[in-house]
Amino acid sequence: MTSETNARRRAAQDRHTTRRILRDLFVASIRHGEFSAESLTEFALVARFGASRGAVRAALLTLAEDGLLVRRQRFGTHVTGNTVRLKWDEPRPGADPLRFASEVLVEQMVPNTSLLRRLLRSADDHLAMRDARLTLDGVPMGFRTTYSRIARAREELPVTVVHTELGTTKADPQTTRLLRVDAGTPMLTRMQVLADSAGDRVAVTFDQYRGDRVSLLGD
């Protein structure tokens, strides 16, 4: 093995050379506001992340395909749209200092189910159901469906979270159309049981958030 080959191997060991690893670093940097809306050049990213140019280019292409970046000749690479970091157990999506706009899609009384009876500890025959699309600066970010024991499903009520479940899914055809995302886009899911100040369970919520735009934080 020649000294030149050894030197190349040592150089590779000192660099990020995997697209997957770089993609994770880039996404985290975007969500933490490290890139904001500035132009992202391959040269700058190679130096900033100690990465190979091929890995940087591949990671940028992946993020462009995911819709987080836009790449144009002579105009460079730019971050597109908003990304959001939410507390995983926050009962109101987009609580201060960030707040989603809520567009009601459906609001009606629906029959109770065995699952909702158990979660709400309620024998009510019907619940108020409210399904809403959540947007931030006009960009669709997800949905919230609320099943409530009150006459109208309102998120303004003072509530505490007594149970939270997190999961993932993929965008179905209706989600694809309403959120303007590609089929199969990863979605974060969250179910929460909410109680009032007296400890009585009043609502169950089902959230879906775009996995490419929203992250849920533990602390």
N, CA and C of each residue as an Amber inpcrd file, in Angstrom:
protein
   657
   0.8450000  -1.1910000   0.0000000   0.0000000   0.0000000   0.0000000
   0.8860000   1.2480000   0.0000000   0.6520000   2.1610000  -0.9280000
   1.5070000   3.3290000  -1.0860000   1.2110000   4.3750000  -0.0330000
   2.1830000   5.2700000   0.1570000   1.9900000   6.3570000   1.1180000
   0.8670000   7.2870000   0.6700000   0.6910000   7.4240000  -0.6750000
  -0.3840000   8.2740000  -1.1940000  -1.7490000   7.6920000  -0.8370000
  -1.8890000   6.3670000  -0.9470000  -3.1510000   5.7140000  -0.5880000
  -3.4420000   5.8800000   0.8910000  -2.4020000   5.7110000   1.7240000
  -2.5750000   5.8920000   3.1640000  -3.0120000   7.3090000   3.5050000
  -2.4370000   8.2670000   2.8110000  -2.7880000   9.6690000   3.0560000
  -4.2480000   9.9290000   2.7020000  -4.6980000   9.3260000   1.5890000
  -6.0990000   9.5090000   1.1890000  -7.0470000   8.8910000   2.2130000
  -6.6720000   7.7270000   2.7280000  -7.5210000   7.0700000   3.7220000
  -7.5910000   7.8830000   5.0080000  -6.4430000   8.4370000   5.4250000
  -6.4340000   9.2620000   6.6320000  -7.2870000  10.5080000   6.4400000
  -7.2420000  11.0770000   5.2360000  -8.0440000  12.2670000   4.9420000
  -9.5300000  11.9400000   5.0080000  -9.9100000  10.7660000   4.4710000
 -11.3130000  10.3560000   4.4930000 -11.7910000  10.1190000   5.9210000
 -10.8810000   9.6050000   6.7720000 -11.2660000   9.3390000   8.1520000
 -11.5350000  10.6210000   8.9300000 -10.9930000  11.7240000   8.4640000
 -11.1710000  12.9970000   9.1430000 -12.3650000  13.7830000   8.6010000
 -13.1740000  13.1640000   7.7530000 -14.2880000  13.8630000   7.1220000
 -15.5900000  13.0830000   7.3010000 -16.7180000  13.8260000   7.2410000
 -18.0160000  13.1800000   7.1160000 -18.1780000  12.7610000   5.6500000
 -18.3490000  11.4850000   5.4230000 -18.4360000  11.0080000   4.0450000
 -19.7590000  10.3050000   3.7560000 -20.6600000  10.2420000   4.7210000
 -21.9130000   9.5310000   4.5410000 -23.0690000  10.5000000   4.3670000
 -23.8250000  10.3250000   3.2930000 -24.9480000  11.2160000   3.0050000
 -25.9750000  11.1960000   4.1370000 -26.2780000  10.0100000   4.6590000
 -27.2850000   9.8960000   5.7220000 -26.8950000  10.7140000   6.9480000
 -25.6300000  10.6160000   7.3520000 -25.1760000  11.3440000   8.5380000
 -25.2280000  12.8490000   8.2960000 -24.7850000  13.2670000   7.1310000
 -24.8140000  14.6990000   6.8140000 -26.2460000  15.2150000   6.7260000
 -27.1340000  14.4070000   6.1390000 -28.5260000  14.8360000   6.0480000
 -29.0850000  15.1160000   7.4330000 -28.8190000  14.2270000   8.4000000
 -29.3110000  14.4370000   9.7610000 -28.7480000  15.7330000  10.3490000
 -27.4640000  15.9850000  10.1200000 -26.8500000  17.2190000  10.6260000
 -27.4610000  18.4490000   9.9650000 -27.6930000  18.3780000   8.6550000
 -28.2750000  19.5130000   7.9340000 -29.7010000  19.7880000   8.4090000
 -30.5120000  18.7300000   8.5590000 -31.8950000  18.9130000   9.0010000
 -31.9300000  19.5420000  10.3900000 -31.0930000  19.0350000  11.3100000
 -31.0420000  19.6080000  12.6580000 -30.6030000  21.0640000  12.6120000
 -29.6600000  21.3890000  11.7410000 -29.1850000  22.7660000  11.6180000
 -30.2910000  23.6810000  11.1020000 -31.0840000  23.1800000  10.1550000
 -32.2040000  23.9620000   9.6360000 -33.2290000  24.2080000  10.7260000
 -33.5770000  23.1500000  11.4850000 -34.6050000  23.2770000  12.5160000
 -34.1660000  24.1610000  13.6680000 -32.8600000  24.2470000  13.8970000
 -32.3430000  25.1060000  14.9560000 -32.0070000  26.5040000  14.4460000
 -32.3460000  26.7980000  13.1820000 -32.1180000  28.1270000  12.6440000
 -30.6820000  28.4210000  12.2800000 -29.8510000  27.3910000  12.1750000
 -28.4420000  27.5940000  11.8420000 -28.2580000  28.0940000  10.4070000
 -29.1360000  27.6420000   9.5100000 -28.9980000  28.0270000   8.1070000
 -29.9060000  29.1930000   7.7510000 -31.0260000  29.3490000   8.4610000
 -32.0480000  30.3540000   8.1610000 -32.3230000  30.3550000   6.6550000
 -32.3560000  31.5550000   6.0320000 -32.6600000  31.6180000   4.6060000
 -31.4170000  31.9550000   3.7840000 -30.2570000  31.7790000   4.3850000
 -29.0320000  32.1450000   3.6900000 -28.7200000  31.1650000   2.5610000
 -27.9260000  31.6160000   1.6160000 -27.4950000  30.7390000   0.5350000
 -26.5020000  29.7190000   1.0710000 -26.6690000  28.4760000   0.6500000
 -25.8240000  27.3860000   1.1220000 -24.9600000  26.9000000  -0.0330000
 -23.6640000  27.1660000   0.0310000 -22.7630000  26.7200000  -1.0200000
 -22.0890000  25.4290000  -0.6050000 -21.8140000  24.5730000  -1.5810000
 -21.1330000  23.3170000  -1.2910000 -19.7670000  23.5820000  -0.6580000
 -19.0720000  24.5970000  -1.1500000 -17.7460000  24.9210000  -0.6260000
 -17.8150000  25.2640000   0.8590000 -18.8100000  26.1080000   1.2290000
 -18.9420000  26.5230000   2.6360000 -19.3190000  25.3400000   3.5280000
 -20.1840000  24.4670000   3.0390000 -20.6220000  23.3250000   3.8400000
 -19.5110000  22.2980000   4.0140000 -18.6910000  22.1270000   2.9730000
 -17.5460000  21.2240000   3.0880000 -16.6370000  21.6790000   4.2150000
 -16.3650000  22.9980000   4.2680000 -15.4890000  23.5330000   5.3000000
 -16.1610000  23.5220000   6.6690000 -17.4350000  23.8450000   6.7130000
 -18.1460000  23.9740000   7.9860000 -18.3370000  22.6340000   8.6880000
 -18.6070000  21.5770000   7.9040000 -18.9130000  20.2770000   8.4960000
 -17.7670000  19.2740000   8.3510000 -16.6610000  19.7170000   7.7760000
 -15.5530000  18.8040000   7.5870000 -15.9650000  17.5960000   6.7790000
 -16.6480000  17.8530000   5.6540000 -17.2530000  16.7800000   4.8660000
 -16.6450000  16.7160000   3.4750000 -16.8250000  15.5680000   2.8500000
 -16.4160000  15.4460000   1.4560000 -17.4370000  16.1650000   0.5790000
 -16.9890000  16.6720000  -0.5510000 -17.8920000  17.4250000  -1.4140000
 -18.9880000  16.5250000  -1.9910000 -18.6220000  15.2770000  -2.2940000
 -19.6110000  14.3460000  -2.8290000 -20.7260000  14.0690000  -1.8350000
 -20.3690000  13.9100000  -0.5520000 -21.3790000  13.6570000   0.4740000
 -22.2610000  14.8810000   0.6850000 -21.6650000  16.0690000   0.6540000
 -22.4390000  17.3030000   0.7920000 -23.4310000  17.4350000  -0.3540000
 -22.9710000  17.2150000  -1.5680000 -23.8470000  17.3370000  -2.7350000
 -25.0050000  16.3410000  -2.6470000 -24.6950000  15.0980000  -2.2600000
 -25.7320000  14.0740000  -2.1610000 -26.7530000  14.4180000  -1.0800000
 -26.2810000  14.9310000   0.0680000 -27.1960000  15.3010000   1.1520000
 -28.0920000  16.4660000   0.7340000 -27.5330000  17.4420000   0.0280000
 -28.3290000  18.5760000  -0.4350000 -29.3960000  18.1430000  -1.4260000
 -29.0450000  17.2180000  -2.3120000 -30.0170000  16.7020000  -3.2670000
 -31.1640000  16.0000000  -2.5480000 -30.8370000  15.2450000  -1.4950000
 -31.8700000  14.5510000  -0.7210000 -32.8110000  15.5520000  -0.0520000
 -32.2500000  16.6080000   0.5270000 -33.0840000  17.6090000   1.1950000
 -33.9170000  18.4000000   0.1890000 -33.3870000  18.6020000  -1.0070000
 -34.1630000  19.2640000  -2.0530000 -35.3440000  18.3870000  -2.4670000
 -35.1080000  17.0830000  -2.5700000 -36.1880000  16.1530000  -2.8950000
 -37.2400000  16.1290000  -1.7900000 -36.8020000  16.3170000  -0.5370000
 -37.7280000  16.3390000   0.5970000 -38.4570000  17.6700000   0.7280000
 -38.0680000  18.6740000  -0.0380000 -38.7310000  19.9710000  -0.0040000
 -38.2110000  20.9380000   1.0320000 -37.1030000  20.5990000   1.7020000
 -36.5390000  21.5030000   2.7060000 -35.6300000  22.5640000   2.0880000
 -35.1090000  22.2680000   0.9150000 -34.2300000  23.1970000   0.2090000
 -34.6940000  23.3560000  -1.2250000 -34.3350000  24.4710000  -1.8230000
 -34.5210000  24.6590000  -3.2560000 -33.1590000  24.9910000  -3.8480000
 -32.8260000  24.3270000  -4.9470000 -31.5220000  24.5260000  -5.5840000
 -31.7540000  25.0200000  -7.0130000 -31.1410000  26.1520000  -7.3540000
 -31.2960000  26.7180000  -8.6910000 -29.9450000  27.1780000  -9.1980000
 -29.7050000  26.9030000 -10.4530000 -28.4470000  27.3470000 -11.0520000
 -28.3760000  28.8640000 -11.0320000 -27.2020000  29.3700000 -10.6920000
 -26.8970000  30.7970000 -10.6360000 -27.5520000  31.5000000  -9.4540000
 -28.4770000  30.8010000  -8.7370000 -29.1240000  31.4140000  -7.5650000
 -28.7310000  30.7240000  -6.2650000 -28.0860000  29.5760000  -6.3600000
 -27.6210000  28.8810000  -5.1680000 -28.6870000  28.0150000  -4.5200000
 -28.4140000  27.6290000  -3.2830000 -29.2950000  26.7570000  -2.5070000
 -29.8520000  27.5360000  -1.3330000 -31.1690000  27.4330000  -1.1170000
 -31.8160000  28.1970000  -0.0590000 -32.7740000  27.3040000   0.7160000
 -32.9460000  27.6190000   2.0000000 -33.9430000  26.9470000   2.8300000
 -35.3250000  27.4170000   2.4000000 -36.2630000  26.4890000   2.2980000
 -37.6300000  26.8350000   1.9090000 -38.5720000  26.6520000   3.0830000
 -39.5070000  27.5790000   3.2470000 -40.5590000  27.4260000   4.2390000
 -40.0680000  27.4310000   5.6790000 -40.9560000  26.9660000   6.5530000
 -40.7040000  26.9760000   7.9870000 -40.4960000  25.5730000   8.5300000
 -39.7220000  25.4810000   9.5910000 -39.6470000  24.2540000  10.3760000
 -40.0130000  24.6040000  11.8100000 -40.5970000  23.6510000  12.5190000
 -41.1560000  23.9150000  13.8380000 -40.6670000  22.8620000  14.8170000
 -40.3340000  23.3020000  16.0340000 -39.9650000  22.3960000  17.1220000
 -40.9960000  22.5530000  18.2270000 -41.7070000  21.4620000  18.5390000
 -42.7690000  21.4850000  19.5370000 -42.4130000  20.5840000  20.7150000
 -42.8580000  20.9650000  21.8930000 -42.7220000  20.0740000  23.0360000
 -43.6590000  18.8940000  22.8410000 -43.1650000  17.7020000  23.0900000
 -43.9390000  16.5030000  22.7870000 -45.2300000  16.4100000  23.5920000
 -45.2780000  17.0310000  24.7890000 -46.4660000  16.9290000  25.6240000
 -47.2400000  18.2410000  25.7060000 -46.9480000  19.1960000  24.8180000
 -47.6700000  20.4650000  24.8000000 -49.0810000  20.2330000  24.2400000
 -50.1450000  20.5550000  25.0110000 -51.4990000  20.2570000  24.5410000
 -51.9930000  21.1460000  23.4140000 -51.3910000  22.3290000  23.2620000
 -51.8250000  23.2260000  22.1970000 -50.7050000  23.3550000  21.1800000
 -50.9230000  22.9220000  19.9410000 -49.8590000  23.0130000  18.9410000
 -49.4660000  24.4570000  18.6890000 -48.1530000  24.7070000  18.6850000
 -47.6910000  26.0560000  18.4080000 -47.9110000  27.0060000  19.5550000
 -47.7570000  26.5300000  20.7990000 -47.9020000  27.4310000  21.9440000
 -46.8190000  28.5040000  21.8810000 -47.0110000  29.5740000  22.6280000
 -46.0600000  30.6940000  22.6060000 -44.6250000  30.1840000  22.6670000
 -43.6800000  30.8020000  21.9280000 -43.8660000  32.0210000  21.1360000
 -44.3330000  31.7640000  19.7060000 -44.7500000  30.5620000  19.4070000
 -45.1440000  30.1980000  18.0500000 -46.5720000  29.6920000  18.0950000
 -47.3890000  30.0960000  17.1470000 -48.7690000  29.6260000  17.1600000
 -49.2400000  29.3440000  15.7360000 -49.8120000  28.1590000  15.5600000
 -50.3830000  27.7890000  14.2770000 -51.7170000  28.4870000  14.0690000
 -52.0480000  28.7230000  12.8060000 -53.4140000  29.0910000  12.4500000
 -54.1880000  27.8000000  12.2550000 -55.4490000  27.7940000  12.6930000
 -56.2830000  26.5970000  12.6450000 -57.4530000  26.8180000  11.7060000
 -57.5450000  26.0070000  10.6680000 -58.6330000  26.0930000   9.6920000
 -59.5530000  24.8850000   9.8800000 -60.7700000  25.1330000  10.3420000
 -61.6960000  24.0380000  10.6250000 -62.1620000  23.4010000   9.3150000
 -62.0010000  22.0890000   9.2280000 -62.4550000  21.3310000   8.0650000
 -63.8210000  20.7050000   8.3050000 -64.0160000  20.1460000   9.4890000
 -65.2860000  19.5150000   9.8680000 -65.5290000  19.7840000  11.3460000
 -66.7940000  20.0920000  11.7020000 -67.1660000  20.2580000  13.1030000
 -68.5900000  19.7490000  13.2580000 -68.7720000  18.6640000  14.0280000
 -70.0870000  18.0530000  14.1480000 -70.1250000  17.1030000  15.3400000
 -71.3160000  16.6620000  15.7070000 -71.4820000  15.6450000  16.7240000
 -71.3490000  14.2720000  16.0750000 -70.6160000  13.3680000  16.7560000
 -70.4010000  12.0270000  16.2130000 -70.6650000  10.9960000  17.3090000
 -70.9860000   9.7530000  16.9260000 -71.2030000   8.7130000  17.9390000
 -69.9270000   8.4320000  18.7240000 -70.0840000   8.1670000  20.0040000
 -68.9590000   7.7780000  20.8420000 -68.5060000   6.3660000  20.4530000
 -67.2650000   6.0180000  20.7960000 -66.7380000   4.6940000  20.4940000
 -66.2120000   4.0580000  21.7780000 -65.9690000   2.7590000  21.7320000
 -65.4790000   2.0780000  22.9290000 -64.1280000   2.6350000  23.3770000
 -63.2290000   2.9460000  22.4190000 -61.9280000   3.5050000  22.7750000
 -62.0840000   4.8600000  23.4450000 -62.8960000   5.7480000  22.8550000
 -63.0520000   7.0910000  23.4060000 -63.7840000   7.0520000  24.7460000
 -64.7330000   6.1230000  24.8990000 -65.3930000   5.9760000  26.1960000
 -64.3730000   5.6250000  27.2810000 -63.4610000   4.7200000  26.9300000
 -62.4640000   4.2930000  27.9080000 -61.4760000   5.4200000  28.2270000
 -61.0080000   6.1140000  27.1900000 -60.0390000   7.1820000  27.4080000
 -60.6390000   8.3550000  28.1690000 -61.9020000   8.6630000  27.8770000
 -62.5570000   9.8020000  28.5270000 -63.3060000   9.4030000  29.7980000
 -63.4040000   8.0840000  30.0410000 -64.1700000   7.5890000  31.1850000
 -65.5730000   8.1710000  31.1570000 -66.1620000   8.0650000  29.9650000
 -67.4580000   8.6820000  29.7160000 -68.4020000   7.6770000  29.0610000
 -69.6640000   7.7410000  29.4440000 -70.6890000   6.9000000  28.8260000
 -71.5550000   7.7010000  27.8610000 -71.1350000   8.9280000  27.5040000
 -71.9080000   9.7650000  26.5880000 -72.1310000   9.0410000  25.2650000
 -73.3200000   9.2230000  24.7090000 -73.6320000   8.5890000  23.4230000
 -72.9300000   9.2870000  22.2670000 -72.7450000  10.6100000  22.3910000
 -72.1470000  11.3870000  21.3110000 -71.0650000  12.3110000  21.8690000
 -70.1200000  12.6850000  21.0000000 -69.0690000  13.6340000  21.3210000
 -69.0290000  14.7210000  20.2530000 -68.4690000  15.8700000  20.6230000
 -68.2270000  16.9200000  19.6360000 -66.8950000  16.6350000  18.9540000
 -66.9190000  16.5660000  17.6260000 -65.7010000  16.3000000  16.8520000
 -65.3440000  17.5380000  16.0370000 -64.0790000  17.9140000  16.1160000
 -63.5840000  19.0760000  15.3670000 -62.2920000  18.6750000  14.6710000
 -62.2680000  18.7470000  13.3430000 -61.0830000  18.4080000  12.5580000
 -60.5650000  19.6850000  11.9050000 -59.2790000  19.9980000  12.1280000
 -58.7270000  21.2610000  11.6420000 -57.3750000  21.0470000  10.9870000
 -57.1130000  21.8520000   9.9730000 -55.7970000  21.8850000   9.3400000
 -54.9730000  22.9910000   9.9950000 -53.7230000  22.6700000  10.3210000
 -52.8330000  23.6200000  10.9930000 -51.8530000  24.1900000   9.9870000
 -51.7320000  25.5140000   9.9620000 -50.8180000  26.1730000   9.0370000
 -49.9360000  27.1480000   9.7980000 -48.7780000  27.4250000   9.2180000
 -47.8550000  28.4130000   9.7760000 -47.3840000  29.2950000   8.6350000
 -47.7290000  30.5810000   8.7190000 -47.4070000  31.5230000   7.6420000
 -47.9250000  31.0240000   6.3040000 -49.1060000  30.4190000   6.3370000
 -49.7470000  29.9540000   5.1130000 -49.2980000  28.5900000   4.6310000
 -48.3140000  27.9840000   5.3020000 -47.8040000  26.6690000   4.8930000
 -48.5070000  25.5870000   5.7080000 -49.1950000  24.6390000   5.0580000
 -49.8510000  23.5610000   5.8130000 -48.8200000  22.7110000   6.5440000
 -49.0490000  22.4990000   7.8580000 -48.0930000  21.7610000   8.6780000
 -48.6620000  20.4740000   9.2620000 -50.0070000  20.3530000   9.3050000
 -50.5680000  19.1410000   9.8690000 -52.0500000  19.2790000  10.1620000
 -52.5470000  18.3400000  10.9790000 -53.9630000  18.3010000  11.3470000
 -54.1020000  18.0730000  12.8490000 -55.2330000  18.5040000  13.3820000
 -55.6270000  18.1310000  14.7390000 -57.1100000  17.7810000  14.7300000
 -57.4250000  16.5720000  15.2030000 -58.8080000  16.1390000  15.3760000
 -59.0730000  16.0220000  16.8730000 -60.1180000  16.7160000  17.3340000
 -60.4490000  16.7440000  18.7550000 -61.8260000  16.1290000  18.9820000
 -61.8830000  15.1880000  19.9110000 -63.1570000  14.6240000  20.3640000
 -63.3860000  15.1150000  21.7820000 -64.4750000  15.8440000  21.9820000
 -64.6740000  16.5380000  23.2470000 -66.0310000  16.2160000  23.8460000
 -66.0850000  16.2580000  25.1720000 -67.3380000  16.0280000  25.8880000
 -68.1790000  17.2910000  25.9860000 -67.6280000  18.4460000  25.6190000
 -68.3860000  19.6920000  25.6960000 -69.1440000  19.8990000  24.3900000
 -70.0080000  20.9190000  24.3830000 -70.8750000  21.1340000  23.2250000
 -70.0870000  21.4360000  21.9600000 -68.9610000  22.1250000  22.1090000
 -68.0970000  22.4140000  20.9570000 -66.6650000  22.0520000  21.3250000
 -65.9300000  21.5200000  20.3410000 -64.5380000  21.1200000  20.6020000
 -63.6580000  22.3480000  20.5150000 -63.3470000  22.9570000  21.6530000
 -62.5590000  24.1860000  21.6760000 -61.2260000  23.9380000  22.3540000
 -60.1520000  24.4020000  21.7300000 -58.8210000  24.1970000  22.2650000
 -58.4270000  25.2990000  23.2540000 -59.2780000  26.3530000  23.4110000
 -58.9110000  27.4460000  24.2990000 -59.0970000  27.0790000  25.7760000
 -59.8190000  26.0100000  26.0690000 -60.0880000  25.6600000  27.4510000
 -58.7970000  25.3740000  28.2130000 -58.7340000  25.7490000  29.5050000
 -57.5530000  25.3780000  30.3050000 -57.5330000  23.8700000  30.5170000
 -56.4860000  23.2280000  30.0640000 -56.4110000  21.7680000  30.1480000
 -55.0110000  21.3480000  30.5650000 -54.9360000  20.1360000  31.0770000
 -53.6520000  19.5020000  31.3460000 -53.6310000  18.1650000  30.6180000
 -52.4390000  17.6990000  30.2960000 -52.2860000  16.4320000  29.5860000
 -52.1400000  15.3050000  30.5980000 -52.9830000  14.2820000  30.4610000
 -52.8820000  13.1410000  31.3690000 -52.3360000  11.8970000  30.6570000
 -52.2440000  11.9500000  29.3330000 -51.7150000  10.8010000  28.5990000
 -51.2900000  11.2650000  27.2060000 -50.1240000  10.7940000  26.7490000
 -49.6200000  11.1210000  25.4130000 -49.0340000   9.8750000  24.7750000
 -49.3470000   9.6530000  23.5000000 -48.7480000   8.5750000  22.7180000
 -48.2250000   9.1620000  21.4110000 -46.9950000   8.7970000  21.0490000
 -46.3740000   9.2730000  19.8180000 -46.2100000   8.1230000  18.8380000
 -46.2210000   8.4550000  17.5590000 -46.0320000   7.4390000  16.5340000
 -45.6770000   8.0710000  15.2010000 -45.6490000   7.2750000  14.1590000
 -45.3700000   7.7510000  12.8090000 -46.3070000   7.0660000  11.8290000
 -46.5070000   7.7110000  10.6910000 -47.2800000   7.1330000   9.6080000
 -46.8260000   7.7840000   8.3200000 -47.4920000   7.4860000   7.2210000
 -47.1910000   8.1160000   5.9370000 -48.4360000   8.8230000   5.4140000
 -48.2200000   9.8800000   4.6640000 -49.3310000  10.6700000   4.1500000
 -50.1900000   9.8380000   3.2070000 -51.4950000   9.7800000   3.5130000
 -52.4250000   9.0940000   2.6200000 -52.8770000  10.0730000   1.5350000
 -53.6830000   9.6240000   0.5660000 -54.0710000  10.5220000  -0.5380000
 -54.7420000  11.8130000  -0.0880000 -55.6350000  11.7470000   0.9220000
 -56.2960000  12.9660000   1.3780000 -55.2980000  13.9100000   2.0440000
 -54.3990000  13.3490000   2.8690000 -53.3670000  14.1670000   3.5110000
 -52.4700000  14.8050000   2.4630000 -52.1020000  14.0280000   1.4540000
 -51.2680000  14.5440000   0.3640000 -51.9060000  15.7690000  -0.2790000
 -53.2110000  15.6870000  -0.5120000 -53.9100000  16.7920000  -1.1720000
 -54.0370000  18.0070000  -0.2570000 -54.4270000  17.7880000   0.9930000
 -54.6880000  18.9100000   1.8980000 -53.4130000  19.5990000   2.3830000
 -52.3230000  18.8440000   2.5200000 -51.0680000  19.4450000   2.9860000
 -50.1280000  19.8040000   1.8490000 -50.5130000  19.4280000   0.6300000
 -49.7020000  19.7040000  -0.5560000 -48.3000000  19.0940000  -0.4130000
 -48.2780000  17.8160000  -0.0750000 -47.0220000  17.0790000   0.0610000
 -47.0620000  15.8790000  -0.8650000 -45.9200000  15.2340000  -1.0290000
 -45.8440000  14.0510000  -1.8770000 -46.4530000  12.8470000  -1.1750000
 -46.9560000  11.9180000  -1.9610000 -47.4860000  10.6810000  -1.4020000
 -46.3940000   9.9570000  -0.6230000 -46.7480000   9.4510000   0.5340000
 -45.7810000   8.7270000   1.3510000 -44.9110000   9.6010000   2.2270000
 -45.1490000  10.9230000   2.2390000 -44.3690000  11.8040000   3.1080000
 -44.4960000  11.3510000   4.5700000 -43.3940000  11.2280000   5.3100000
 -43.4780000  10.8060000   6.7170000 -44.2800000  11.8110000   7.5440000
 -45.1340000  11.2880000   8.4340000 -45.9380000  12.1100000   9.3150000
 -45.7020000  11.6700000  10.7590000 -45.5710000  12.6520000  11.6610000
 -45.5140000  12.3720000  13.0930000 -46.9350000  12.3590000  13.6380000
 -47.2620000  11.3900000  14.4740000 -48.5980000  11.3160000  15.0600000
 -48.5130000  11.4440000  16.5770000 -49.5510000  12.0200000  17.1440000
 -49.5960000  12.1890000  18.5960000 -51.0500000  12.1210000  19.0650000
 -51.3220000  11.2560000  20.0140000 -52.6310000  11.1970000  20.6570000
 -52.4800000  11.6810000  22.0930000 -53.4000000  12.5490000  22.5340000
 -53.3530000  13.0570000  23.9010000 -54.7330000  13.0060000  24.5380000
 -54.7560000  12.6930000  25.8230000 -55.9690000  12.7770000  26.6210000
 -55.8350000  14.0070000  27.5080000 -56.8330000  14.8910000  27.4710000
 -56.7800000  16.1620000  28.1770000 -57.8080000  16.2060000  29.3050000
 -57.4310000  16.8300000  30.3980000 -58.3220000  16.9640000  31.5480000
 -58.4590000  18.4340000  31.9230000 -59.5790000  18.7780000  32.5700000
 -59.7730000  20.1640000  33.0150000 -59.1090000  20.3710000  34.3750000
 -59.2910000  21.5690000  34.9420000 -58.6090000  21.9060000  36.1940000
 -59.0660000  21.0440000  37.3630000 -60.2580000  20.4330000  37.2430000
 -60.7650000  19.5570000  38.2940000 -60.2830000  18.1190000  38.1320000
 -59.5630000  17.8470000  37.0410000 -59.0670000  16.5070000  36.7970000
 -59.9910000  15.6330000  35.9870000 -61.1250000  16.1880000  35.5500000
 -62.0650000  15.4170000  34.7300000 -61.5860000  15.3870000  33.2790000
 -61.5940000  14.2190000  32.6900000 -61.1590000  14.0930000  31.2990000
 -62.2060000  14.6960000  30.3680000 -61.7570000  15.6140000  29.5050000
 -62.7020000  16.3750000  28.6880000 -62.5050000  16.1790000  27.1910000
 -61.3280000  15.7240000  26.7530000 -61.1050000  15.6360000  25.3110000
 -59.9730000  14.6620000  24.9960000 -60.0400000  14.1190000  23.7860000
 -58.9600000  13.3260000  23.2040000 -58.5910000  13.9670000  21.8800000
 -57.2970000  14.1910000  21.6590000 -56.8500000  14.8210000  20.4220000
 -55.9460000  13.8660000  19.6510000 -56.0660000  13.9240000  18.3320000
 -55.2060000  13.1760000  17.4210000 -54.5330000  14.1760000  16.4890000
 -53.2100000  14.2970000  16.5970000 -52.4420000  15.2250000  15.7650000
 -51.6410000  14.4620000  14.7210000 -51.5140000  15.0600000  13.5460000
 -50.5710000  14.5950000  12.5280000 -49.7660000  15.7980000  12.0660000
 -48.4330000  15.6620000  12.0770000 -47.5540000  16.7440000  11.6520000
 -46.6240000  16.2500000  10.5570000 -46.3040000  17.1320000   9.6400000
 -45.3500000  16.8070000   8.5840000 -43.9810000  16.5070000   9.1980000
 -43.4680000  15.3130000   8.9170000 -42.1790000  14.9390000   9.4610000
 -41.0210000  15.7480000   8.9070000 -41.2150000  16.3610000   7.7270000
 -40.1500000  17.1650000   7.1390000 -40.1430000  18.5930000   7.6680000
 -41.1740000  18.9740000   8.4360000 -41.2670000  20.3440000   8.9330000
 -41.3540000  20.4590000  10.4470000 -41.7640000  19.3840000  11.1230000
 -42.0300000  19.4660000  12.5530000 -41.2080000  18.4020000  13.2800000
 -40.6410000  18.7860000  14.4200000 -39.9820000  17.8240000  15.3180000
 -40.5740000  17.9910000  16.7070000 -40.6630000  16.8900000  17.4520000
 -41.2110000  16.8960000  18.8070000 -40.0820000  16.7460000  19.8050000
 -40.0220000  17.6670000  20.7640000 -38.9070000  17.7140000  21.7130000
 -39.3040000  17.1150000  23.0430000 -38.3580000  16.4180000  23.6620000
 -38.5980000  15.8410000  24.9730000 -38.5230000  16.8530000  26.0920000
 -37.6420000  17.8620000  25.9750000 -37.4710000  18.8760000  27.0110000
 -37.4990000  20.2570000  26.3790000
